[in-house]
Each structure stands twice: as structure tokens, then as C-alpha cells.
Amino acid sequence: MDTDATVAQALSGRIPSACACPPRLTVRQPEVLDLLCEGLADKAISKRMRISLGTVKAHVGAILKELRVSSRLQAVVSTCR
């Protein structure tokens, strides 16, 4: 398990649903963020949501930009606050 997944799992009891996300995210991006909070990798998110890996990467990039963070871990932690 990678570091992001380990931290996400440790915080899982404190992670709110995507409705605590910034309102500027698209409809699908909070779903992606929820799966990031579960510690899933892009490929697993792609399979779970039945979207292409490229689309997942685009969503993750947009989420990081919107949250003004530079890593998936920071995105997960920032949603816990």
C-alpha cells in the first residue's frame, strides 16, 4: 500500500463525503475525490467509475488545482478539515 493510501485509510473515519468539497468542482469530480479518500489509485478509480484512465487523470489534476494543492495526499487531508 502506498503512502497516500495508508494515510487515507488512517483518516477514513474523519473524511467527509464529497459534499464538503468546493462548489466549483464538476459533478463527477467529488466522486473522484471520494475515491481518492478511499486510497484508490487512478486505474482503480477508472474501473470503479467506468471512465477512461485519461479522464480520471484529468479529474485528479483539476481537483488538485481547485484545492490549490500539489499532491493527492494534500487533497485528501484538505478535505478532512
Secondary structure by P-SEA (a helix, b strand, c coil): ccaaaaaaaaaccccccccccccccccaaaaaaaaaaacccaaaaaaaacccaaaaaaaaaaaaaaaccccaaaaaaaaac
